[in-house]
């Protein structure tokens, strides 16, 4: 009887194991080194939200030489981070990418000036030099909208050293990052958010159409766990920050606290609920606006169906 019972238990465990299966592996490449701007994803990882959805998620750090579109398109990663305009540009170049989740409802990207700089509004940038990522689509947008015939761009070095030395220096930044280092050096910066000028893409997670076709259940699990991660990260960032600092020791608690507070103050993650925005969700009107904008300034031809570039199937309505 004892032998039979042990055999029966072993059979049940074997059947359970084969039914449950192994966790589905997802390689998720971010847009930069580990930082609070990825907080919701790390919160979901360390608190077991992905594993509860049957997923084994590996977060692969990005950086200046890591191109998420290339990695996802070639199968080196399954999901990546980007923004609305990057997704639209990829599709315009016949690289099929589909946004499945809004990491940020609004973009914390902008330009940083010295507090005493004479520039007070966007038209005042005419004749000035701005350090930015080469080929950034927001520059032709600003030039067209505000008639900036003499403004010019120079390559961004991802440092604030030149800014600290030159009181006339202007550079592209994230309001959640570079101002911290400038303030630490005793310099008072001023930030003009690109969203205030009308250039306001989502920051997104994306994948390929094939991934959606073949693994829609797993994609949904990733999205729902990530939305939960961002919601809980906003409530308490401690566990995510501990993991982020472990992976990126250069980040001090003060630096992470600054970024976290900036994300909260700017409502970048949850957006404006009174306008239909929510953590992770998409609005068709905002995709259409950005699509039309990039066509108008000549960044894309826009001959592909906009529905190829995004889907609210997984993210909209997640609570």
C-alpha positions as CSV (number, residue, x, y, z in Angstrom):
1,X,0.0,0.0,0.0
2,X,2.9,2.4,0.9
3,X,4.6,1.7,-2.4
4,X,1.4,2.2,-4.4
5,X,0.8,5.5,-2.6
6,X,4.3,6.8,-3.3
7,X,3.9,5.8,-7.0
8,X,0.5,7.5,-7.2
9,X,1.9,10.7,-5.7
10,X,4.9,10.7,-8.1
11,X,2.5,10.2,-11.0
12,X,0.3,13.1,-9.9
13,X,3.3,15.4,-9.4
14,X,4.7,14.4,-12.9
15,X,1.3,15.2,-14.5
16,X,1.0,18.5,-12.6
17,X,4.5,19.5,-13.7
18,X,3.9,18.6,-17.4
19,X,0.5,20.5,-17.3
20,X,1.9,23.6,-15.6
21,X,4.9,23.7,-17.8
22,X,8.0,25.8,-17.4
23,X,7.6,29.6,-17.1
24,X,7.6,31.4,-20.5
25,X,10.9,33.3,-21.0
26,X,10.7,36.9,-22.0
27,X,13.8,39.0,-22.8
28,X,12.9,42.6,-22.1
29,X,15.4,45.2,-23.2
30,X,15.0,48.7,-21.7
31,X,16.0,52.0,-23.1
32,X,18.8,52.8,-20.6
33,X,20.8,51.6,-17.7
34,X,18.7,50.5,-14.6
35,X,17.0,53.6,-13.2
36,X,13.8,54.7,-11.5
37,X,12.4,55.5,-14.9
38,X,12.1,51.7,-15.2
39,X,10.8,51.3,-11.6
40,X,7.5,49.6,-12.4
41,X,9.1,46.8,-14.3
42,X,11.6,46.1,-11.6
43,X,8.9,46.3,-9.0
44,X,6.9,43.7,-10.9
45,X,10.1,41.5,-11.2
46,X,11.2,41.5,-7.6
47,X,7.7,41.2,-6.2
48,X,6.9,38.1,-8.3
49,X,4.2,39.6,-10.5
50,X,5.7,38.2,-13.7
51,X,6.3,34.8,-12.2
52,X,2.7,34.7,-10.9
53,X,1.7,35.2,-14.6
54,X,3.8,32.2,-15.6
55,X,6.6,34.3,-17.0
56,X,10.4,34.3,-16.5
57,X,11.2,37.9,-17.4
58,X,14.8,38.9,-17.9
59,X,15.3,42.6,-17.9
60,X,18.2,43.5,-20.2
61,X,19.7,47.0,-19.6
62,X,19.9,49.4,-22.5
63,X,22.3,52.2,-23.1
64,X,23.6,54.6,-25.8
65,X,24.8,51.7,-28.0
66,X,21.8,49.4,-27.4
67,X,19.1,49.7,-30.0
68,X,15.9,48.1,-28.8
69,X,14.2,48.1,-32.2
70,X,17.1,46.2,-33.8
71,X,17.2,43.7,-30.9
72,X,13.5,42.9,-31.0
73,X,13.3,42.9,-34.8
74,X,16.2,40.4,-35.0
75,X,14.9,38.1,-32.3
76,X,17.7,39.1,-29.8
77,X,14.9,40.3,-27.4
78,X,11.2,39.7,-27.2
79,X,10.0,43.1,-25.9
80,X,11.7,46.5,-25.8
81,X,11.2,50.1,-24.7
82,X,10.9,53.1,-27.0
83,X,8.5,56.0,-27.6
84,X,5.7,56.7,-30.0
85,X,7.8,58.4,-32.6
86,X,10.4,55.6,-32.6
87,X,7.6,53.1,-33.2
88,X,6.2,55.1,-36.1
89,X,9.6,55.6,-37.7
90,X,10.3,51.9,-37.4
91,X,7.1,51.0,-39.2
92,X,7.7,53.7,-41.8
93,X,11.0,51.8,-42.5
94,X,9.1,48.5,-42.8
95,X,10.3,47.2,-39.4
96,X,7.1,45.8,-37.9
97,X,6.9,46.8,-34.3
98,X,3.7,47.1,-32.2
99,X,3.4,49.2,-29.0
100,X,1.6,47.1,-26.3
101,X,1.9,49.3,-23.2
102,X,2.4,52.9,-22.3
103,X,5.3,53.1,-19.8
104,X,4.7,56.9,-19.5
105,X,1.5,58.7,-20.5
106,X,3.6,61.8,-21.1
107,X,7.2,62.2,-22.0
108,X,9.6,63.7,-19.4
109,X,11.9,64.9,-22.1
110,X,12.8,68.5,-22.6
111,X,15.6,71.0,-22.9
112,X,17.6,72.4,-20.0
113,X,18.8,76.0,-19.8
114,X,20.4,78.1,-17.1
115,X,17.9,79.9,-14.9
116,X,19.1,83.3,-16.1
117,X,19.0,82.4,-19.8
118,X,17.2,85.0,-22.0
119,X,15.1,82.2,-23.6
120,X,11.6,82.4,-22.1
121,X,9.5,80.8,-24.8
122,X,10.1,78.5,-27.8
123,X,10.5,81.1,-30.5
124,X,13.4,82.6,-28.4
125,X,15.5,79.5,-29.4
126,X,16.1,80.9,-32.9
127,X,19.8,81.4,-33.4
128,X,20.7,79.2,-30.4
129,X,22.6,75.9,-30.4
130,X,21.0,72.8,-28.7
131,X,22.8,69.6,-27.8
132,X,20.6,66.7,-28.6
133,X,20.5,63.1,-29.9
134,X,21.2,63.4,-33.6
135,X,18.1,63.0,-35.8
136,X,15.7,63.6,-33.0
137,X,12.2,64.2,-34.6
138,X,11.2,66.9,-32.1
139,X,13.8,69.3,-33.5
140,X,12.2,69.7,-37.0
141,X,8.8,69.9,-35.2
142,X,10.0,72.9,-33.1
143,X,11.7,74.5,-36.1
144,X,8.6,74.3,-38.2
145,X,6.1,75.3,-35.5
146,X,8.1,78.3,-34.1
147,X,10.0,79.3,-37.3
148,X,13.4,78.5,-35.9
149,X,15.4,79.3,-39.1
150,X,18.8,79.8,-37.3
151,X,18.6,77.3,-34.5
152,X,21.1,74.4,-34.9
153,X,21.8,71.1,-33.2
154,X,25.0,69.5,-32.0
155,X,25.5,65.9,-30.7
156,X,24.6,65.2,-27.1
157,X,27.4,63.8,-25.0
158,X,25.1,62.4,-22.1
159,X,27.0,64.6,-19.7
160,X,26.3,68.0,-17.9
161,X,29.9,69.0,-17.9
162,X,29.5,71.5,-20.8
163,X,26.3,72.9,-19.3
164,X,28.1,73.6,-16.0
165,X,30.9,75.5,-17.8
166,X,28.8,77.5,-20.2
167,X,25.9,79.7,-19.0
168,X,24.5,79.8,-22.6
169,X,24.6,76.1,-23.1
170,X,21.2,74.3,-23.9
171,X,20.8,70.6,-23.9
172,X,18.2,67.8,-24.3
173,X,17.4,66.2,-20.9
174,X,15.0,64.1,-18.9
175,X,13.4,66.2,-16.2
176,X,13.8,63.2,-14.0
177,X,17.6,63.0,-14.4
178,X,20.0,65.7,-15.5
179,X,18.6,68.6,-13.4
180,X,19.6,66.6,-10.3
181,X,23.3,66.6,-11.2
182,X,23.3,70.3,-12.1
183,X,21.7,71.3,-8.8
184,X,24.2,69.1,-6.9
185,X,26.9,71.2,-8.6
186,X,25.3,74.4,-7.3
187,X,23.9,75.6,-10.6
188,X,20.2,76.5,-10.9
189,X,18.6,75.0,-14.1
190,X,15.4,75.7,-15.9
191,X,13.5,73.1,-17.9
192,X,11.2,73.5,-20.8
193,X,9.2,70.3,-21.4
194,X,8.7,69.3,-25.1
195,X,5.1,68.2,-24.2
196,X,4.4,71.9,-23.4
197,X,5.4,72.7,-27.0
198,X,3.0,70.1,-28.4
199,X,5.5,67.3,-28.9
200,X,4.1,64.7,-26.5
201,X,4.7,61.0,-27.4
202,X,4.0,58.1,-25.2
203,X,7.0,56.1,-23.9
204,X,6.1,52.5,-24.6
205,X,6.9,48.9,-24.5
206,X,6.7,47.1,-27.8
207,X,7.0,43.8,-29.5
208,X,6.6,42.2,-32.9
209,X,3.3,41.1,-34.6
210,X,4.6,37.5,-34.6
211,X,5.0,37.6,-30.8
212,X,1.5,38.8,-30.5
213,X,0.1,36.2,-32.9
214,X,2.0,33.3,-31.3
215,X,2.1,34.3,-27.6
216,X,-0.9,36.6,-27.0
217,X,-1.5,35.1,-23.5
218,X,2.1,35.7,-22.4
219,X,2.0,39.3,-23.9
220,X,-1.1,40.0,-21.9
221,X,0.5,38.5,-18.8
222,X,3.5,40.8,-19.2
223,X,1.4,43.9,-19.7
224,X,-1.0,43.2,-16.8
225,X,1.9,42.4,-14.4
226,X,3.8,45.6,-15.6
227,X,0.7,47.8,-15.1
228,X,0.4,46.4,-11.5
229,X,4.1,47.0,-11.0
230,X,3.9,50.6,-12.0
231,X,0.8,51.2,-9.8
232,X,2.5,49.7,-6.8
233,X,5.8,51.4,-7.5
234,X,4.1,54.7,-7.3
235,X,2.8,53.8,-3.9
236,X,6.1,52.4,-2.6
237,X,9.3,52.3,-4.6
238,X,11.6,50.7,-2.0
239,X,11.9,47.2,-3.3
240,X,12.4,48.4,-6.9
241,X,15.0,50.9,-5.9
242,X,16.9,48.3,-3.9
243,X,17.2,46.1,-7.0
244,X,18.0,49.1,-9.3
245,X,20.8,50.2,-7.0
246,X,22.2,46.7,-6.8
247,X,22.4,46.6,-10.6
248,X,23.5,50.2,-11.0
249,X,25.5,51.1,-7.9
250,X,26.3,54.6,-9.1
251,X,22.8,55.6,-8.4
252,X,22.5,57.1,-4.9
253,X,19.3,57.0,-2.8
254,X,19.2,60.8,-3.3
255,X,19.4,60.5,-7.0
256,X,16.7,57.9,-7.1
257,X,14.5,59.9,-4.8
258,X,14.8,62.9,-7.1
259,X,13.7,60.9,-10.1
260,X,10.9,59.2,-8.3
261,X,9.5,62.5,-7.0
262,X,9.8,64.1,-10.5
263,X,7.8,61.2,-12.0
264,X,5.1,61.7,-9.4
265,X,5.0,65.5,-9.6
266,X,4.8,65.4,-13.4
267,X,2.1,62.7,-13.4
268,X,4.1,61.1,-16.2
269,X,3.1,57.5,-15.4
270,X,-0.6,57.8,-14.7
271,X,-1.3,60.9,-16.9
272,X,-4.6,62.8,-16.5
273,X,-7.5,60.5,-15.6
274,X,-10.0,63.3,-16.4
275,X,-8.8,63.1,-20.0
276,X,-9.2,59.3,-20.2
277,X,-5.5,58.6,-19.4
278,X,-4.5,55.7,-17.2
279,X,-1.4,53.7,-16.2
280,X,-0.4,51.7,-19.2
281,X,-3.3,52.7,-21.4
282,X,-3.4,54.2,-24.9
283,X,-5.8,56.7,-26.6
284,X,-6.3,56.4,-30.3
285,X,-6.5,60.2,-30.7
286,X,-3.0,60.7,-29.3
287,X,-1.5,58.1,-31.7
288,X,-3.3,59.7,-34.6
289,X,-2.0,63.2,-33.6
290,X,1.6,62.0,-33.4
291,X,1.2,60.2,-36.7
292,X,-0.1,63.3,-38.4
293,X,2.6,65.5,-36.8
294,X,5.5,63.3,-38.0
295,X,4.0,63.3,-41.5
296,X,3.7,67.0,-41.5
297,X,7.3,67.7,-40.6
298,X,8.6,65.1,-43.0
299,X,9.9,62.6,-40.5
300,X,7.8,59.8,-41.9
301,X,5.9,59.2,-45.1
302,X,3.2,57.5,-43.2
303,X,2.0,55.1,-45.9
304,X,1.4,52.2,-43.5
305,X,-1.9,51.7,-41.5
306,X,-1.5,53.4,-38.1
307,X,-3.2,50.3,-36.5
308,X,0.0,48.4,-37.4
309,X,2.0,50.4,-34.9
310,X,0.0,50.0,-31.7
311,X,-2.7,48.1,-29.9
312,X,-4.8,48.8,-26.8
313,X,-5.9,45.1,-26.7
314,X,-3.7,44.2,-23.8
315,X,-3.3,47.5,-21.9
316,X,-6.6,49.4,-22.1
317,X,-8.9,48.7,-19.2
318,X,-6.2,47.0,-17.0
319,X,-6.9,47.7,-13.4
